[in-house]
Amino acid sequence: MKANTQVIFFTAIVTLLLLSACQSSTQQDTIEIGSILILTGDGASWGIAARNGMDMAAEKINQEGGILGKKLILVHEDDGSDPKRALSAFQKLTDINHINLIVGTTWSHTGLPLVQRADEKKVIMVSPSLGVKEFNEGSKYLFNIWPHDYLLSEELAKQVYGKGHRKVAIFSAQQVWVKDQTDAFRKEFEKLGGKIQLVVEPDPDDKELRAEALKISAHKDIDAIINPHIQAADIIAKRLKEAGVKVPIYSVALDNAIIQASQGAMDGTIFLTSLTPSLDFEKAYKEKYDMELDIGADTGYDAVMLLAQAIKAVGSTDSNKIADYLGSLKEYDGASGHLTFDGKRGVTKPFVAKQVMKGVAMTID
């Protein structure tokens, strides 16, 4: 019996050593990049688009021989637009998978809680769609390759004023991203001489939004509505239509999923967006996935390509070296267009104006 126990023990030890050796060999032959994206629930269209773009980049990199002769492996995690799940995903990727290069998060409310942890652990994070400066300016290890959204809202104010609107209502919300857009629009619009007649901020748990729509419809002295609350933009459009609102509606960064969900209620809406994919990338994306490209796809692709470029340039996956390399970049031409780095790990680039026509976002002058 004692001999059998010793054999079993010896076999277990050998097995563990072999598994450890295989894992070590695998790690030596691969480079892993993680992601924390919204893959289910509200905002999933952005996260799925980013994941698809990342997968396209990894496929191209591996077809061309990998990075430093090693195969690139992507490890995707779903935060479900929940800050707690984003934290759990971060801990899994860093503590269990031992990954120090992450693409994500998708939105601000899941990314901002990770700023301090990423800084403490020296983990590189490159967001494909998070639009607030507090993320990338919070640590030398954090980068945004989607321009800060307040820039769009400032430009929107100029365009709305330029179209002759002087008295507007804003359908805002209590979320940090929406409040940033509201504040940016208000500041620029009032500086130009316009007036904000009404701002409604529904509770985050209010999914109906009827009361707010009725408040706006009852206010007769407005000539346009600004809707930066894109997470609920489809519902808002429906409610404003039900309330009989006829004035023009303007927004920023609308996506295909929201437009389709509005069931035609968004027709006529004009919005600005930083989604400016190259024609070649857009064509390749449509051919591969048989779907329209959405926010996050081109920047998800560029995030992986930038990390690969950094690893090759510094000759390792050392996060300090990669942070210094990425932080030194001035410009980058990628699938998402021509990026100009602002010196604080964020970027700027040209935007486009679009109008929803028969359920489709069409580029306008």
C-alpha positions in Angstrom: 0.0 0.0 0.0 2.9 2.3 0.9 4.6 1.6 -2.4 1.4 2.3 -4.3 1.1 5.7 -2.5 4.7 6.6 -3.4 4.1 5.7 -7.1 0.9 7.8 -7.2 2.7 10.7 -5.5 5.7 10.4 -7.9 3.4 10.3 -10.9 1.5 13.4 -9.7 4.8 15.3 -9.3 6.0 14.3 -12.7 2.6 15.3 -14.2 2.7 18.7 -12.6 6.3 19.3 -13.8 5.4 18.3 -17.3 2.4 20.6 -17.3 4.5 23.4 -15.9 7.1 22.8 -18.5 4.5 22.8 -21.3 2.9 26.0 -20.0 6.3 27.7 -19.7 7.2 26.5 -23.3 3.8 27.8 -24.5 4.3 31.2 -22.8 7.8 31.5 -24.3 6.4 30.8 -27.8 3.5 33.3 -27.5 2.6 36.8 -26.6 -0.7 37.5 -25.0 -2.9 40.6 -25.1 -6.1 40.7 -23.1 -9.2 42.7 -23.6 -12.0 44.0 -21.3 -15.0 44.9 -23.5 -18.8 45.1 -23.4 -19.7 41.8 -25.1 -23.2 41.4 -23.7 -26.0 43.9 -22.7 -26.1 47.6 -23.4 -23.2 48.7 -25.5 -22.4 45.2 -26.7 -22.3 46.4 -30.3 -19.3 48.6 -29.5 -17.5 45.8 -27.6 -18.2 43.1 -30.2 -16.9 45.5 -32.9 -13.7 46.1 -31.0 -13.2 42.3 -30.4 -13.7 41.7 -34.1 -11.2 44.4 -35.0 -8.7 43.0 -32.6 -9.2 39.5 -34.0 -8.5 40.8 -37.5 -5.3 42.5 -36.3 -4.1 39.3 -34.6 -4.8 37.2 -37.7 -2.8 39.6 -39.9 0.1 39.7 -37.4 0.3 36.0 -37.1 0.1 35.5 -40.9 3.1 37.8 -41.1 5.1 35.8 -38.6 3.9 37.1 -35.3 5.7 39.4 -32.9 9.4 38.9 -32.4 8.9 35.5 -33.9 6.1 34.6 -31.4 2.4 33.9 -32.1 0.0 36.5 -30.8 -2.8 35.2 -28.6 -5.8 37.3 -27.6 -7.7 36.7 -24.3 -11.1 38.4 -24.4 -13.1 39.2 -21.2 -16.7 40.5 -21.0 -17.5 43.2 -18.4 -21.1 43.5 -19.4 -20.9 47.2 -18.9 -20.6 46.5 -15.1 -17.7 48.2 -13.2 -17.5 45.2 -10.8 -17.2 42.7 -13.7 -14.6 45.0 -15.3 -12.6 44.8 -12.0 -12.9 41.0 -11.9 -11.8 40.7 -15.6 -8.8 43.0 -14.8 -7.8 40.8 -11.9 -8.2 37.6 -13.9 -6.1 38.9 -16.8 -3.4 40.3 -14.6 -3.3 37.8 -11.6 -4.2 34.5 -13.3 -3.3 35.0 -17.0 -0.3 37.2 -16.0 -1.1 39.6 -18.9 0.2 43.2 -18.7 -1.2 44.4 -22.0 -4.9 45.0 -22.2 -7.2 46.6 -24.8 -10.2 48.3 -23.0 -12.4 49.2 -21.5 -15.3 50.1 -23.8 -16.9 52.9 -21.8 -15.9 55.4 -19.1 -17.8 54.1 -16.2 -15.9 50.7 -16.3 -12.6 52.2 -17.3 -12.2 55.0 -14.7 -12.3 52.6 -11.7 -9.4 50.7 -13.1 -7.0 53.7 -13.5 -5.4 53.3 -10.1 -5.1 49.6 -10.3 -3.5 49.7 -13.7 -1.0 52.3 -12.5 -0.2 50.3 -9.4 0.4 47.0 -11.4 2.1 48.8 -14.3 -0.5 47.3 -16.7 -0.8 48.9 -20.2 -4.4 49.6 -21.2 -5.4 51.0 -24.6 -9.0 52.0 -24.9 -10.7 51.8 -28.3 -13.7 53.9 -27.4 -13.5 55.4 -23.9 -13.8 59.1 -24.5 -12.8 61.0 -21.3 -9.4 62.4 -20.6 -9.4 61.3 -16.9 -8.6 57.8 -18.2 -5.5 58.4 -20.3 -4.3 61.3 -18.2 -4.6 59.2 -15.0 -1.5 57.1 -15.5 1.5 56.7 -17.8 0.3 53.2 -18.6 -3.1 54.3 -20.0 -3.9 55.4 -23.5 -7.0 56.4 -25.5 -7.1 56.1 -29.3 -10.7 57.3 -29.5 -10.6 61.1 -29.3 -12.1 62.8 -26.2 -15.8 63.1 -26.8 -16.1 66.6 -25.4 -14.3 67.7 -28.5 -17.2 66.5 -30.6 -19.7 68.2 -28.3 -17.9 71.5 -28.6 -17.9 71.2 -32.3 -21.5 70.2 -32.3 -22.3 73.5 -30.4 -20.6 75.4 -33.2 -22.5 73.6 -35.9 -25.9 73.9 -34.2 -25.3 77.7 -33.6 -24.1 78.0 -37.2 -27.4 76.5 -38.4 -29.2 79.4 -36.8 -30.4 77.7 -33.6 -30.3 79.9 -30.5 -32.6 78.3 -27.9 -32.1 74.6 -27.2 -33.1 71.9 -24.8 -30.7 69.1 -23.7 -31.8 65.6 -23.0 -28.9 64.7 -20.6 -28.4 62.1 -17.9 -26.6 61.6 -14.6 -23.9 59.3 -16.1 -20.3 60.8 -16.1 -19.9 60.5 -19.9 -23.2 62.2 -20.7 -22.7 65.0 -18.2 -19.3 65.7 -19.8 -20.9 66.1 -23.2 -23.7 68.2 -21.8 -21.2 70.5 -20.0 -19.0 70.8 -23.1 -21.9 71.7 -25.4 -23.4 74.1 -22.9 -20.1 76.0 -22.4 -19.4 76.4 -26.1 -23.0 77.2 -27.1 -23.4 79.9 -24.4 -20.0 81.3 -25.3 -21.3 81.8 -28.9 -24.4 83.5 -27.6 -26.9 80.7 -27.5 -29.2 79.9 -24.6 -29.9 76.5 -22.9 -33.6 76.8 -22.2 -34.0 73.4 -20.5 -31.9 70.4 -19.3 -33.5 67.2 -18.3 -31.5 64.5 -16.4 -33.5 61.4 -15.8 -32.5 58.9 -13.1 -30.2 56.1 -14.5 -32.9 53.6 -13.5 -35.6 55.3 -15.5 -36.1 53.3 -18.7 -39.3 54.9 -19.8 -38.2 58.6 -20.1 -41.8 59.7 -20.9 -41.9 62.5 -18.3 -38.7 64.1 -19.6 -39.9 64.0 -23.2 -43.2 65.6 -22.1 -41.2 68.4 -20.3 -39.4 69.2 -23.5 -42.5 69.0 -25.7 -44.3 71.4 -23.3 -41.5 74.0 -23.6 -42.5 76.0 -26.6 -39.5 78.3 -26.8 -36.9 76.0 -28.2 -35.7 75.5 -31.7 -33.5 72.4 -31.4 -32.9 69.4 -29.0 -29.4 68.1 -28.1 -29.3 64.5 -27.2 -25.9 63.3 -25.9 -27.5 60.5 -23.9 -26.6 57.9 -26.5 -27.1 54.8 -24.3 -30.8 55.6 -24.4 -31.0 57.5 -27.6 -33.4 55.1 -29.3 -35.9 55.4 -26.4 -35.5 59.1 -26.3 -36.2 59.4 -30.0 -39.3 57.3 -29.7 -40.6 59.3 -26.7 -40.0 62.7 -28.4 -41.8 61.5 -31.5 -44.7 60.2 -29.4 -44.8 63.6 -27.7 -45.1 65.3 -31.1 -41.8 67.2 -30.9 -41.0 68.6 -34.4 -37.8 70.6 -33.9 -34.4 69.2 -35.2 -32.5 66.8 -33.0 -28.6 66.7 -32.8 -26.3 64.1 -31.1 -22.8 62.7 -31.1 -21.3 59.2 -31.6 -24.5 57.3 -32.5 -24.0 53.6 -33.4 -25.8 51.3 -35.8 -27.5 49.3 -33.1 -29.1 52.3 -31.5 -30.3 53.7 -34.8 -31.9 50.4 -35.7 -33.5 50.1 -32.3 -35.2 53.4 -32.7 -37.4 51.9 -35.5 -37.2 55.0 -37.6 -37.7 57.5 -34.8 -34.2 58.9 -35.4 -34.7 59.7 -39.0 -33.5 63.3 -39.5 -31.1 63.3 -36.5 -27.8 64.9 -37.3 -24.7 63.8 -35.3 -21.0 64.0 -35.2 -18.8 61.0 -34.9 -15.1 60.0 -34.7 -15.8 56.7 -36.5 -13.7 57.3 -39.6 -12.5 53.9 -40.8 -10.3 53.5 -43.9 -12.2 52.3 -46.9 -10.0 49.2 -47.2 -10.5 48.3 -43.6 -14.3 48.8 -43.8 -14.5 46.6 -46.9 -12.4 43.8 -45.2 -14.5 44.0 -42.1 -17.8 43.7 -44.0 -16.4 40.8 -46.0 -15.2 38.9 -42.9 -18.2 39.4 -40.6 -21.0 40.1 -43.1 -22.1 43.1 -41.0 -21.7 46.8 -40.9 -18.7 48.2 -39.1 -19.5 49.9 -35.8 -17.7 52.0 -33.2 -14.7 50.2 -31.8 -13.8 48.0 -34.8 -11.2 50.2 -36.4 -9.8 51.4 -33.1 -9.7 47.9 -31.7 -7.7 46.9 -34.7 -5.3 49.9 -34.3 -4.9 49.2 -30.5 -3.5 45.7 -31.2 -1.4 47.0 -34.1 0.1 49.8 -31.9 0.9 47.4 -29.1 2.6 45.0 -31.6 4.5 47.9 -33.0 5.6 48.9 -29.5 6.7 45.4 -28.6 8.8 45.1 -31.8 10.3 48.5 -31.2 11.5 47.9 -27.6 12.1 44.2 -28.1 10.0 43.0 -25.2 6.7 43.2 -23.4 8.0 45.3 -20.5 5.2 47.7 -19.7 7.5 50.5 -18.7 9.3 50.4 -22.0 6.1 50.1 -24.0 4.5 53.0 -22.0 7.5 55.2 -22.8 7.4 54.2 -26.5 3.7 54.8 -26.9 3.9 58.0 -25.0 6.6 59.3 -27.4 4.5 58.8 -30.5 3.4 61.9 -32.4 1.3 60.5 -35.2 -0.1 57.2 -36.4 -1.9 56.2 -39.6 -4.1 53.2 -39.1 -7.4 51.6 -39.8 -9.2 54.4 -37.9 -7.5 57.2 -39.8 -4.7 59.7 -39.1 -4.2 60.0 -35.3 -2.3 62.9 -33.7 -1.2 62.2 -30.2 -1.8 65.0 -27.7 1.3 64.4 -25.5 -1.0 63.1 -22.7 -1.6 59.6 -24.2 -4.8 60.8 -26.0 -5.4 61.5 -29.7 -7.2 63.9 -32.0 -8.3 63.2 -35.5 -10.8 64.6 -38.1 -14.5 63.8 -37.4 -17.4 63.4 -39.8 -21.0 64.7 -39.7 -23.8 62.2 -40.4 -27.6 62.3 -40.7 -30.0 59.4 -40.2 -32.0 58.8 -43.3 -34.4 55.9 -43.5 -32.6 54.1 -40.7 -29.1 54.6 -42.2 -26.4 57.0 -41.1 -25.3 58.9 -44.2 -22.3 61.2 -44.3 -23.2 64.8 -44.9 -21.2 68.0 -45.6 
